[in-house]
């Protein structure tokens, strides 16, 4: 289905969402037509954020908003859907466009398997009239006040955009430097290409926790480990989209101040793992946010030649640290994926932590 035909059927002039690879044609159309952070289109921090913005739009205009998301984001919308937009509460109209990752029978990543199975059931539980959009779909039925369009892989057509920035540090190069300097320290890496690049660049992953899903929670996982293993140095390798999704975790980290935790944000201002659509992190002062949250050492790296010196300096300290590394957009075409299953990764990681006490 052509995105332009979909847009005409939706009959809405306001879109808010979190980018998804299944919805890249839609995201490209919206960026080409409206840009980002405009009166008609906003890329939000997380999916619950989207529902709140959509509610405000309806209250101000009386019109029906459209929220787009990957089905993994359904978990983030459950509370605002049930306690805010539900017909049993404020009865707010809403159209959801959901990329169906982990669709039964379609090969996908392990973190999408369970979510893919329950996608339609969750929508039914939240009282949405659901329509599945497949490659062969040519017509969308009339939509109700609470409708969800579930988009199967390859079902939308629009010429996708490419994305770039002017940052000079390649993310995989930065990760290689971190892995070399961290030596036998614990690594907790966020979902997407960051974990894939960690996996690709060393053979012993017993001290790496590769967070394949649960976007936005890597720093909280790292905090839980750091508190219980105070004699181990813990590195959290985060992304800017992940950081934005649950930024409140910074305040918790800053209040507890684990002295053995180094929080690295590889900031390229993009949701690169799902297509490269922009985040607002490219214009944020993350150093000030970290400082205000209670981090004790804060550094920003803009040049590749500064990586080794600053990373070694931070590792030698015993204070809660925050490092922002400004990275370019892009990864090598032959970038692989973790060969071990999430369960195998977990068991090896826990064994390492137990034996290293």
Phi and psi in degrees as a GROMACS rama.xvg file:
@    title "Ramachandran Plot"
@    xaxis  label "Phi"
@    yaxis  label "Psi"
@TYPE xy
-72.5623  137.139  UNK-2
-58.4085  -38.1469  UNK-3
-60.9317  -36.6709  UNK-4
-67.806  -39.6616  UNK-5
-62.1591  -45.5184  UNK-6
-60.4571  -42.6191  UNK-7
-61.3555  -39.9743  UNK-8
-67.6557  -34.4558  UNK-9
-68.6573  -32.9112  UNK-10
53.2194  46.5696  UNK-11
-130.893  150.303  UNK-12
-116.166  20.6841  UNK-13
-141.835  126.449  UNK-14
-131.613  133.924  UNK-15
-139.05  139.457  UNK-16
-171.328  -179.251  UNK-17
-119.527  124.605  UNK-18
-59.2247  153.385  UNK-19
-146.664  145.259  UNK-20
-63.4458  -35.0206  UNK-21
-65.0527  -25.987  UNK-22
-105.446  15.6808  UNK-23
-56.0072  -39.834  UNK-24
-59.7167  -40.7397  UNK-25
-65.2109  -45.3404  UNK-26
-61.0247  -41.9926  UNK-27
-62.6338  -42.6521  UNK-28
-60.3175  -46.6375  UNK-29
-64.4841  -39.2833  UNK-30
-68.458  -38.8626  UNK-31
-66.1655  -37.0704  UNK-32
-86.5152  -42.7736  UNK-33
-118.787  -17.6884  UNK-34
78.3313  -157.941  UNK-35
-121.242  147.327  UNK-36
57.995  51.8693  UNK-37
-119.316  -177.608  UNK-38
-65.7995  -19.992  UNK-39
-114.817  -13.3714  UNK-40
-152.949  129.884  UNK-41
-134.179  131.14  UNK-42
-91.965  114.601  UNK-43
-91.149  172.24  UNK-44
-74.1838  -41.7648  UNK-45
-151.046  173.602  UNK-46
-70.7765  -33.9243  UNK-47
-63.6108  -39.538  UNK-48
-53.8762  -41.2431  UNK-49
-59.8721  -44.4928  UNK-50
-64.2448  -39.9104  UNK-51
-63.2271  -44.6152  UNK-52
-63.4896  -42.4314  UNK-53
-62.158  -39.6764  UNK-54
-62.0712  -44.1109  UNK-55
-61.6486  -39.7988  UNK-56
-59.8163  -47.2986  UNK-57
-63.578  -43.2334  UNK-58
-60.4723  -34.4881  UNK-59
-82.8825  -24.9906  UNK-60
-122.303  -21.7955  UNK-61
78.8169  2.39521  UNK-62
-95.8879  169.21  UNK-63
-95.3737  121.469  UNK-64
-85.4397  162.163  UNK-65
-117.206  130.081  UNK-66
-115.73  126.882  UNK-67
-113.569  146.932  UNK-68
-167.256  161.005  UNK-69
-78.8036  151.005  UNK-70
-62.58  -21.5881  UNK-71
-62.931  -22.0113  UNK-72
-81.7806  -2.17545  UNK-73
-58.1651  -35.1866  UNK-74
-60.4556  -34.6867  UNK-75
-74.8341  -17.7303  UNK-76
-98.1051  -8.93681  UNK-77
-57.0101  -49.8654  UNK-78
-63.1011  -53.6496  UNK-79
-66.4547  -26.8388  UNK-80
-67.4015  -48.3633  UNK-81
-78.3049  -31.2583  UNK-82
-104.256  -4.51153  UNK-83
-124.704  -59.5196  UNK-84
-88.4683  -10.8266  UNK-85
-54.0116  147.26  UNK-86
-65.2405  -16.7292  UNK-87
-85.395  -5.54248  UNK-88
-119.504  -93.4848  UNK-89
-99.8439  -7.31464  UNK-90
51.4472  60.305  UNK-91
-94.427  130.415  UNK-92
-69.9148  148.466  UNK-93
-162.935  135.327  UNK-94
-113.254  127.05  UNK-95
-104.535  137.621  UNK-96
-118.185  117.161  UNK-97
-122.755  122.203  UNK-98
-74.6075  124.856  UNK-99
-92.8129  87.8403  UNK-100
-82.4697  145.487  UNK-101
73.2931  24.3006  UNK-102
-57.4906  130.812  UNK-103
-52.1973  130.414  UNK-104
89.6888  -7.49382  UNK-105
-110.14  119.281  UNK-106
-57.211  136.057  UNK-107
-156.561  -178.16  UNK-108
-75.7687  153.654  UNK-109
-60.8903  -30.9613  UNK-110
-69.073  -13.4366  UNK-111
-97.7799  -8.2425  UNK-112
-60.8335  -53.9778  UNK-113
-69.2064  -43.1982  UNK-114
-60.1745  -39.9638  UNK-115
-61.4748  -37.6436  UNK-116
-67.1905  -35.1917  UNK-117
-102.091  3.98223  UNK-118
-54.3918  -52.5537  UNK-119
-69.1072  -36.7425  UNK-120
-64.1154  -40.5198  UNK-121
-63.0561  -41.171  UNK-122
-64.6608  -39.9392  UNK-123
-63.2877  -42.4295  UNK-124
-61.4523  -34.0655  UNK-125
-88.269  11.2898  UNK-126
64.9117  42.4071  UNK-127
-102.066  136.374  UNK-128
-77.1452  121.179  UNK-129
-111.567  136.409  UNK-130
-127.431  129.558  UNK-131
-92.2773  127.478  UNK-132
-104.398  115.114  UNK-133
-111.06  174.66  UNK-134
-56.3866  -35.8633  UNK-135
-85.7439  -3.64171  UNK-136
-68.0542  128.827  UNK-137
-118.016  -16.3162  UNK-138
-140.237  136.161  UNK-139
-101.213  130.366  UNK-140
-67.1308  167.203  UNK-141
-58.6842  133.182  UNK-142
-93.5736  143.221  UNK-143
-85.6301  -177.015  UNK-144
-67.6337  -22.9118  UNK-145
-131.993  86.4117  UNK-146
-119.723  149.279  UNK-147
-128.522  127.679  UNK-148
-103.531  116.507  UNK-149
-98.9366  116.257  UNK-150
-96.6642  118.012  UNK-151
-78.9789  163.394  UNK-152
-58.2745  130.798  UNK-153
73.1642  18.6474  UNK-154
-90.3693  -14.5448  UNK-155
-108.929  143.977  UNK-156
-121.631  122.611  UNK-157
-171.235  143.293  UNK-158
-67.33  115.261  UNK-159
-73.8386  147.601  UNK-160
-83.9914  161.354  UNK-161
-110.834  154.886  UNK-162
-129.63  145.058  UNK-163
-154.355  167.265  UNK-164
-141.546  -178.167  UNK-165
-101.104  8.82768  UNK-166
-68.1572  146.287  UNK-167
-99.237  -6.59361  UNK-168
-99.9353  123.63  UNK-169
-73.6694  132.519  UNK-170
-62.144  -42.1142  UNK-171
-65.5215  -34.7617  UNK-172
-62.5242  -42.6129  UNK-173
-62.5974  -41.7449  UNK-174
-65.0667  -40.1085  UNK-175
-58.5561  -42.4085  UNK-176
-63.705  -41.7285  UNK-177
-63.6716  -44.4634  UNK-178
-63.3009  -37.2653  UNK-179
-68.7107  -44.6525  UNK-180
-77.6004  -32.3365  UNK-181
-73.5617  -19.4217  UNK-182
52.46  -110.757  UNK-183
-100.736  17.9844  UNK-184
-70.095  166.087  UNK-185
-80.7731  136.537  UNK-186
-117.97  127.503  UNK-187
-116.233  114.546  UNK-188
-112.685  144.524  UNK-189
-76.3665  170.284  UNK-190
-66.4263  155.995  UNK-191
98.1156  -149.893  UNK-192
-68.5135  -23.7641  UNK-193
-62.8029  -48.3667  UNK-194
-65.9482  -34.8423  UNK-195
-64.6402  -39.2354  UNK-196
-73.6482  -32.7702  UNK-197
-61.9451  -46.6615  UNK-198
-60.958  -39.9771  UNK-199
-70.1343  -20.2612  UNK-200
-108.599  13.3066  UNK-201
-162.101  161.108  UNK-202
-95.7465  -30.5224  UNK-203
-94.5398  108.594  UNK-204
-107.542  19.1473  UNK-205
-64.6742  -26.0285  UNK-206
-106.993  19.9134  UNK-207
-113.527  129.371  UNK-208
-106.035  107.278  UNK-209
-91.5567  98.9088  UNK-210
-75.9845  99.6045  UNK-211
-80.3039  -18.5642  UNK-212
-134.443  -150.24  UNK-213
54.1556  49.9371  UNK-214
-56.5712  132.404  UNK-215
97.2316  -5.00609  UNK-216
-112.38  4.82783  UNK-217
-60.5176  -40.8964  UNK-218
-67.7093  -31.6913  UNK-219
-70.6485  -39.1019  UNK-220
-60.4625  -45.1983  UNK-221
-62.0541  -38.9595  UNK-222
-62.5545  -45.5227  UNK-223
-59.3765  -37.2856  UNK-224
-71.5107  -45.3636  UNK-225
-60.28  -37.6072  UNK-226
-65.0058  -40.9773  UNK-227
-83.6963  -19.0137  UNK-228
-124.307  67.0759  UNK-229
-65.6459  -17.0164  UNK-230
-93.3872  2.86708  UNK-231
-107.67  138.958  UNK-232
-81.4361  129.573  UNK-233
-116.214  126.01  UNK-234
-108.841  127.56  UNK-235
-105.994  118.578  UNK-236
-99.5619  106.974  UNK-237
-111.236  162.024  UNK-238
-111.065  164.207  UNK-239
-69.054  -39.0154  UNK-240
-64.5992  -39.7347  UNK-241
-64.5964  -44.1383  UNK-242
-59.5459  -44.8275  UNK-243
-65.278  -32.3073  UNK-244
-61.195  -38.5788  UNK-245
-138.258  63.9098  UNK-246
-66.4149  -18.0706  UNK-247
-59.6213  -21.282  UNK-248
-64.202  -24.957  UNK-249
-61.5365  -41.3274  UNK-250
-65.4838  -36.5284  UNK-251
-67.889  -46.0556  UNK-252
-57.4501  -45.2431  UNK-253
-67.1952  -29.1945  UNK-254
-76.4501  -33.162  UNK-255
-85.6256  -34.0894  UNK-256
53.9145  57.394  UNK-257
-62.8024  125.042  UNK-258
-74.3017  -10.3361  UNK-259
-107.172  15.0602  UNK-260
-114.433  130.442  UNK-261
-117.574  116.801  UNK-262
-102.018  111.103  UNK-263
-106.617  125.823  UNK-264
-109.812  115.327  UNK-265
-89.8018  95.5101  UNK-266
-99.8633  108.95  UNK-267
-114.799  9.35519  UNK-268
63.2736  32.3368  UNK-269
-151.193  149.775  UNK-270
-86.8158  70.402  UNK-271
-67.4891  -36.3286  UNK-272
-65.9554  -18.0685  UNK-273
-114.393  14.231  UNK-274
136.592  -15.9401  UNK-275
99.5915  6.41474  UNK-276
-60.83  148.239  UNK-277
-72.3687  153.984  UNK-278
-115.109  167.845  UNK-279
-81.2839  -3.8073  UNK-280
-65.0291  -21.7193  UNK-281
-63.8465  -22.1985  UNK-282
-113.084  6.22667  UNK-283
-88.9701  148.848  UNK-284
-91.3356  82.2357  UNK-285
-65.7505  -28.9719  UNK-286
-61.7936  -44.2391  UNK-287
-68.0106  -36.852  UNK-288
-64.442  -43.6895  UNK-289
-64.3935  -42.6734  UNK-290
-62.5829  -44.8457  UNK-291
-66.8725  -23.403  UNK-292
-82.6332  -13.3636  UNK-293
112.074  4.23544  UNK-294
-64.0184  146.712  UNK-295
-95.6575  -34.7628  UNK-296
-122.222  125.45  UNK-297
-129.917  125.225  UNK-298
-136.14  152.305  UNK-299
-125.452  136.211  UNK-300
-117.674  121.803  UNK-301
-111.519  -17.2713  UNK-302
-121.687  137.265  UNK-303
-59.8421  -34.0743  UNK-304
-68.4257  -13.3366  UNK-305
-93.1122  -8.11977  UNK-306
-56.988  -57.1701  UNK-307
-60.2945  -47.4893  UNK-308
-60.795  -48.2635  UNK-309
-71.18  -40.1597  UNK-310
-63.9422  -42.2135  UNK-311
-65.8953  -39.7031  UNK-312
-60.6594  -45.7876  UNK-313
-66.1434  -41.2151  UNK-314
-62.4628  -29.563  UNK-315
-75.6425  -13.1962  UNK-316
-89.7131  159.769  UNK-317
-121.577  65.079  UNK-318
-144.93  151.491  UNK-319
-58.9445  121.957  UNK-320
-123.808  149.825  UNK-321
-130.971  124.562  UNK-322
-124.744  122.871  UNK-323
-101.018  124.91  UNK-324
-112.849  116.073  UNK-325
-79.7864  110.302  UNK-326
-111.124  157.366  UNK-327
-78.666  164.126  UNK-328
-89.093  135.696  UNK-329
130.901  151.185  UNK-330
-145.178  162.741  UNK-331
-69.6744  147.956  UNK-332
-66.8401  -26.8769  UNK-333
-96.3813  23.0886  UNK-334
-62.6076  124.592  UNK-335
-86.3891  -173.39  UNK-336
-127.282  155.761  UNK-337
-52.7455  131.037  UNK-338
-83.3321  -29.3154  UNK-339
-80.9127  150.807  UNK-340
-74.4825  159.679  UNK-341
-54.9439  -38.9903  UNK-342
-65.2986  -42.9939  UNK-343
-61.9124  -41.1354  UNK-344
-60.2348  -46.4869  UNK-345
-60.3044  -47.2633  UNK-346
-65.0958  -42.3918  UNK-347
-65.5325  -39.3876  UNK-348
-65.3892  -45.5396  UNK-349
-64.9196  -36.6419  UNK-350
-64.0577  -42.0101  UNK-351
-60.9523  -45.7006  UNK-352
-62.7507  -39.7482  UNK-353
-67.033  -42.7775  UNK-354
-77.3684  -18.816  UNK-355
-90.6496  0.36579  UNK-356
